Amino acid sequence: MRFSQLLIPTLKEDPAEAEIISHKLLLRAGFIRKLTSGTYTYLPLGLAAIKKVEQIVREEMNRAGAQEILMPMVQPASLWEESGRWDVYGKELLRFTDRNGRNSCLGPTHEEVITDLVRMNVQSYKELPLNLYQIQTKYRDEARPRFGLMRGREFIMKDAYSFDATDKEAEQSYHKMNQAYHRIFERCGLRFRAVEADSGAIGGSFSHEFMVLADTGEDTIVTCKNCQYAANMEKATCVPASKSKDEPQELTKIETPGKRKVKVVCEFLDIEPRQLVKTLIYIVNDKPVAVLLRGDHEVEEVKLANILGVSDEDLRMADDKEVYDATGTPTGYLGPIGLEIQVVADTEVATMVNFAVGANDKNYHVVNCNMGRDFTPTMTGDVRKVTDNDRCILCGGDLVLTKGIEVGHIFKLGTKYSASMNATFLDAKSQEQPFIMGCYGIGVSRIVAAAIEQNFDKDGMIFPIPIAPVQVLILNLGLKDTEITEAANTIYADLLKKGIEVILDDRDERPGVKFKDADLIGIPFRVTVGKNFNKDGSIEIRTRANGDVTTTTFADSVAEITTMVEKGLNQ
Amino acid sequence: MRFSQLLIPTLKEDPAEAEIISHKLLLRAGFIRKLTSGTYTYLPLGLAAIKKVEQIVREEMNRAGAQEILMPMVQPASLWEESGRWDVYGKELLRFTDRNGRNSCLGPTHEEVITDLVRMNVQSYKELPLNLYQIQTKYRDEARPRFGLMRGREFIMKDAYSFDATDKEAEQSYHKMNQAYHRIFERCGLRFRAVEADSGAIGGSFSHEFMVLADTGEDTIVTCKNCQYAANMEKATCVPASKSKDEPQELTKIETPGKRKVKVVCEFLDIEPRQLVKTLIYIVNDKPVAVLLRGDHEVEEVKLANILGVSDEDLRMADDKEVYDATGTPTGYLGPIGLEIQVVADTEVATMVNFAVGANDKNYHVVNCNMGRDFTPTMTGDVRKVTDNDRCILCGGDLVLTKGIEVGHIFKLGTKYSASMNATFLDAKSQEQPFIMGCYGIGVSRIVAAAIEQNFDKDGMIFPIPIAPVQVLILNLGLKDTEITEAANTIYADLLKKGIEVILDDRDERPGVKFKDADLIGIPFRVTVGKNFNKDGSIEIRTRANGDVTTTTFADSVAEITTMVEKGLNQ
């Protein structure tokens, strides 16, 4: 392909609409263009990168025995009513009525459609296991689409669904997908971690997320320095502190005028935040719930929702008025003693002795409070975020917090959909049984964004070789010089013959512009044919990732480039 | 791939929902399943055939210098308002409002989006020509979706759009696409014709349709026996008859009690239908228009709409009451004499002398009517369908009418969209000029259906080799026989190694079931390893298209099959 004929509208400045690096670079490098908030056109280079990812995903899914199909994007409401999700799925589900008055939606995911397909077409355990996948544009009507390809309304997903006869076989299917996912992200050339994850609203028994590691990631991953333990923050647990051996002291009320924040109260009382228990009020499905937490800890709302048996969308922090209405005390002086609403204590609180709490009286706190003696919570459980002071639940090793971008998620669904939609098969004894299901997603377009978040510098993108739009970019720096042009054209043609993917920058532009664009679009190998070629016949091959420069001759150039590309692809 | 592990839910009976052969066979062979009216899931074999077509399309589009991109499926109303199509496009355009109240639609075509993209990103004539295409699922909310993949609501299209600086260059772009389309349908292994077509509602200056020839086609193609002339019925013209030399006779009113139909009136008057002119009343945008036509001819409504300067959706035949309200005469006795509404005479009528017409008086006709003397139409023009009695407009040769299925359509759009949407570039003199556009569609999923309509027999589909889901199907007819199974498995593995696409039917089914399914799914080459292999070591290769059987040995089988496949692919 010749740069002069390609639509690669690079920009000199960061576009105002972009906040994160991948979004800025995808726009600047002419990979995508916005149509509306959260929807983008993939231009030739952007689509080429996506096709690379798709192909890797397809090969590994096929290798794992999954079969590619393609389901409609518009889905009938009736199936979502069967599964029970029509009413509970939020506004992300774009609902509409077609010309014949049928309620429909744009598919954000396809559990209902695939369950319907399989219940209509698979009768016997002999036809199992079955794993069906598709690569398709999905639609989620996000309230605030942002971050370019990271959280758009339209995005390309690979979604797979497995159907098994027994729980054991379903776990084998899950395991196969887990392995396939590892191969996929390895082949994409990404640094990633598979972490235990919460199953969330999609339901099911267990799940793993695949996280591309990047400082700019929105998610926090908890890993152990010592063992293989890895979980996302919503799911991560740690060794609880052992129960303090201190003797309980006498409860004492102390005037703390105007001291409301943890830090201020602790300074005033001359204690550490770890010696204080804070009382937070949540509104859970319109009812107030108090949450007790060590002063230096934070609530993990997904854990809190799980312990309360609700969705994390059903709870939120109360505002000052709601706090006062629920407790009769202004924010800042709340405590568990005498509180008449539901009280959830974090596990850690149960290990503390002689801690400070609010006195439920404006301008007062109490010290030497003890759970069991001074108050009894409605329930106790792990509702906090793990910190890097915590220890691994598996081996006691140090935990580390890292940032990541979720690019894949696998779920063991069990019978959530097959039971509600009455999708059954006949087992060996001719008994009807619900299929045991799993579902497995990969954000194909998001992988491209995540790869950029993980690999960039001040000059532009640095694509991993396997998912770069093309592998080589040749700069012809002497468009009016016959020798240079002939050499560049010959290398271009010879590389194409060898099956190397290559763009020839034959634009009538200054060398500075060509170098800048080359760095920006991040093609792994840049080949320069310029003044030096006239001088001493030398051609320069630069590796984008590390800036290494190899000087070669015209005669050796094609072999040299081919070797570098092949080595890079097989890393 | 092993048949036992693939989702190929073949059916023994024709499904009640299917009317045409491709729809029946696609369902029976387990290629597709219906989700809702007009939307289908492509199962593994169906998707495999579609991917074959996609790949041929992609290769030929790239070869023609077009660049692949991908635009969003959801489009903002604002762009359609700019082009003026928001109000005029029918209910096929599925309109909805997103959660933020923005009017949107599901893309049935992408002229607006691409014009917007190009006006934002292309400034200079130096960046032209530009041809951008995508392969994507489109949505048209058809009133009565039917015929399976032939006229669905969701379907896979390749749509391309060219942008040029001058009319001459635009015609070169059009010509390139015309050539690419010929290569695409040839490579798909289809018998087809490119025909002149009406530009219709999409607008523009000229267009061609690509028709797969099939007796079951909905469209009629007019071709010349003698020269290259080919047009669809909506566009086809012919040599008009020469003016009759007969002397005009005296107009005579004749009582024709109860004689209303052309055939009955002609018998009663003892004349041929070619000696009578019928008067038909159309309602065009709520107003009545009379159309005069030779008795044995039929109205071509697209031609009529064009001559009246309206869309063919704006006109329809009047019912009996409307006829009476407009003319004061009951249907059956209408004639042009004294008629006070707009009258359109077909060109052929102008060549006739002494013809019969209705008298505008119940139970009466008149004979020896002559145009010019007895009445003057508002306008005269070609508004009829060509027949196989007509002669070629180019060479005077005999015309032939054939049935076809439209699978591609190319349009020279001109500035229809660039002018209304103010999409301009700077020409060599730095003057703003609107882009000259073309658009080029291929119905990817429809090609698969059309290929079946063209190639089937009573037993099932007969896929052209280049677009068959796979090339070879091996039947293991001795699943419990170690020797047979080993031979089948070895051939299977060796063919895969050679890059031949192959399915091994390893199901625990009777030979009869396997033979029946093999015929049904129409894989080009069927390899049978059964009893004869035990008897004399022979293996049978059957070509689905002609039923030819080649007997070979185990040792020669792989080489033999490979040769047959390669020969078939290169035909």
Interface residues (C-beta under 8 A of the other chain):
Chain A: Q5 L6 L7 P9 G30 R33 L35 T36 S37 T39 Y40 T41 Y42 L43 P44 L47 I50 G65 Q67 E68 I69 L70 M71 P72 M73 V74 Q75 P76 K91 L94 F96 D98 R99 N100 R102 S104 L106 V113 D116 L117 M120 N121 V122 E127 L130 L132 Q136 T137 Y139 D141 A143 R153 E154
Chain B: Q5 L6 L7 P9 G30 R33 L35 T36 S37 T39 Y40 T41 Y42 L43 P44 L47 I50 G65 Q67 E68 I69 L70 M71 P72 M73 V74 Q75 P76 K91 L94 F96 D98 R99 N100 R102 S104 L106 V113 D116 L117 M120 N121 V122 L130 L132 T137 Y139 D141 A143 R153 E154
